[in-house]
């Protein structure tokens, strides 16, 4: 089997911490697939390193080869002695902010009433994160912040998403080249895995750039209807799969949706599940 790079968001994608039920055994089956020697696994999340490690432990997830954290602004590789930050990535994205700091950006946006600064542990050197009302118009907010930053020399990406469990909007300012999409493309180049053998799974607004790209993407079935509509309306149909359920009798939520999407794009992986079942 040719190498596969399997990249997945965590919260409400692989982690069953949304409002919908998880298929029994789906995460265990995912872990067995991830153990295959031809699979390189990457977690892609808004979480920082500490919270990534907590998720792996709390949900008994397989240890990945790579972790993309802080909405794409950090990348860690597994060197068997712990997690090592990829310095090349940090140097690359730093160029976008041109010595402008997150504190500088915060000061420029201080009087925008729709923005509430997130906790200090959710901030980073290249990530400034806010809460917003859940019913805010994302396009109007992006336009308002863009106008405020018009004279700022930093090149900034503005990412809005929804935390449906806590009924909050999330708004991140990142270096222009440091989104999840850019980080996944960086991993593709560094891993040597063919882009056509790279699969991405997500459920959120901060995954939207990947959904709209050439990368083969999966929306798990529990993805919020609004995100489903946006992604399917603007994404290349040949590179976006919305899990519907039915694969191995599972419901398509969370890990079940990731497995369904993987076999959709790479049907040669289907016999692997029969082999796993025989071993059990």
N, C-alpha and C positions, 0 to 999 in steps of 0.2 A: 504494500500500500504506500503510495506517495505521501509525503508529510502533509499534515493539516495544521493550520494555525487557527485555533478556536478561541475567539475573544468574546467575553460576555460581561455585561453589566451585572451588578450584584443585587441591589435592593429592588425587590419586586420583579426581577428578571430571573436570576438563579435562586435568590433568597425568597422563600415563601412568606414574606412579611407584608403582603398586600391584603386586600379584602376578599379575594377569591380563594377557593380551596386548592391544595396541592394534591396531585395524584400520588397515592401511596407507592413508594419504591422508586419514584422518578429520580430523586437526587442520588440514590444509591446506584442506579443504572448510569447516571451521568458520571459518577465517580469512577465506575469501572471502565467506561469509555475513555475517560481522561487518562487512565493508567496505561493505555495502549502506547507502545513505543513510538508510533508515528504521529502522535498528537502532541502539539505544543499548546499549552493552556495559558491564557492571559485573562486576568480579571481587570475590568475597566470600570472605574467607579468615581463618584464624587467624594468618597471617604479618604481620610488621610491614612498614613501607614498604620497607626495604632488601631484605628477603627477597622481597617482591612484585616489585620491580624485577629481582631475580636470576632469578626464575621466568620472567618475560616474556622476558628475554634468553636464558636457557639453553634454553628450549623453543620459541623463535621464535614467541611468541604475538602476536596483534594487540594494539596499544595500546588499552586501554579508555577509555571516557569517564569512568568513575568507578572507584575502588577502595575497597572496604570492608575494612579490615584489623583485626588484633588482635581477632578474633571479634566484630566489630561495634562496637568502641569507638573506632575512627577511620574517618573518611571523607575521601577525597581526590578532588578534581576535576582534570581535565586542562585546563589553561589555555593549552596549546601552548608554554608556556615552562617547563614542569615541573609537578610535582604540588603542589597547594595544599590544605592542610588546611581542611576546612569548619568554621570556628569556631563556627557556630551549633549544630552537632551536639555539639561538646565542651561548650558551655555548657548545653545541654539535658540531657545525661546526668550532668553534674556534680551536678545537683540531687539525684539519687538517693543519692549517698554522703554528702551533708550534712557536708562537711568531714572525714569519715573518710578516711584515706589507705590505699593498698594496704599500706603498712608497718604501719599499725594493725591491719588485718585479719590480716596475717601473724603478728603477735605473739599475737593471740587464738587462732590455730590451731597454734601452734608445737609443741605436744606430741602432736598427732594423728599417730600412727606410720604411718598409711596414706598420708600426704601427703609427697612429696619435692619441694621447691621446684625449679622449672625454672630454666634459665640466666637471668642478668640481662637479656640481650638479648631474652628472650621475655616480659618483664614490661612493664607500662605504667602510666601514671598512673591508669587506670581498668580495669586488668586484672591480676589476681593468678593465676598459673598454676602448677599442680603436676603431677607424674607420680604415678600410682597403680599398684599391681599390676594386670595385665591381667584377672585373674579376680575382681576385687573386685565386690561387689554394689553397683551405683550407688545404688539406693534407700536402702540402709542408710547409705552414705556421706553422701548428701545430708541424710538425717535427722540424722546425727551432727553435721555441720557446722552445720545449721540450729539445733540446740539450743545449740551453742556461741555462735552469733551472736544468740541470742534477745534479749539486752538491748542489742545494738548499734543505734544509730539509723540506720545505713545501710540502704538498700533494695537487696538483693543478689540477683542471679540466679546459680544454681549449675548449671554445664553440664559433664556428663561425656561423654567420647567415647573411642574406641579407635583407636590407631595400630597397625593390624594388621601393617604392615611391620616395625616395631621392637618389636612385642609389648609395648606399653605402654598404660596408661590415661592419659588426659589430663583434668584437672579445672580448670575456670576459674571464678573469681569475677569477676562483672561488675556494673556498675550494672543495676538491675532493668529499665530501659528501653533497654538498650544491647546486646541480643542481635542476631544476624544478622537476625531477623525485624523487629525495630524499625528497624534500619538500612535494610533494603529498603523498608519502608513509608515511611520518610523520603525515600528516593530517588524512590519513586513520586510522592509529593506534589511534590517539587522539580522532577522532570523533566516533569511534566504528562502523562506517558503513562498511558493508562487502566489501572486495575488488571487488567482483563480481557485486556490486551495485555502483561502482565508475566509472564515465565516464569523459574522458578528451578530450577537443577540442583545436586544435592549427593549425598553418599554417607555422611555421618557423623552421629554423635550430636549434634554441635553444629549440625546442620542441622534437627534434629527439630522445633523450634518452627515452622519454615517449612513443613515437611511437614504439620504438623497444622493449618495455617492455611488461609485462603481462597485463598491465592496458588497459581496453577497450578505444580505442582512435578514434577520429574523425579528419579527415583532411577536412576542409571546402572546397567547390568547387573552391574558389578563390585562394587556395594555389598555389604558383608558381610551374610551371611544373617540375623544377629541384628538388624541395623539395618533390613533389609527387612521382617522380621516385625513389629517395633515400629511402623514407619512405616505399613505397610499395615493393621495392626490398629486404629490409632487415628486415621488420616487420613481426610478426606472423599474417597470414592472418585472423585468427579468432578474433584477437584483434585490427584490424585496418580497419576503414571504410572510404572510400573516398566518400564524398557527391557528388551526381550527379545532384541533383535537381529533382523536380517532387512531393515531399511531399507537400500536400495542395496547389499544383500549384506554389510553390515557386522555386527559382532558385538554391538553395543550397549554396549560398554565405553567409558568415558571420553568423548571428543568424539563418537563414534558414537552414544552414548546420548543426548547432549544434542540432536543433530540429529534423532534419532528422536522424542524427546519434543516438540520444537518443532513438528514436522509433525503430531504427534498432536493437539496443542491448536489449532494454526493451520494446517489443511490447505491453506489458500490459499498457503502458502509452498512447497508441493511443486514447482510449476512453476519456481521459482527455481533448483532444482538442475539441471534440464534446461538452463536458460539458462547456468548456470555450466559445465556439461559442453560445451556448444556453443562457448563462448569458449576452452575448453582445446583 
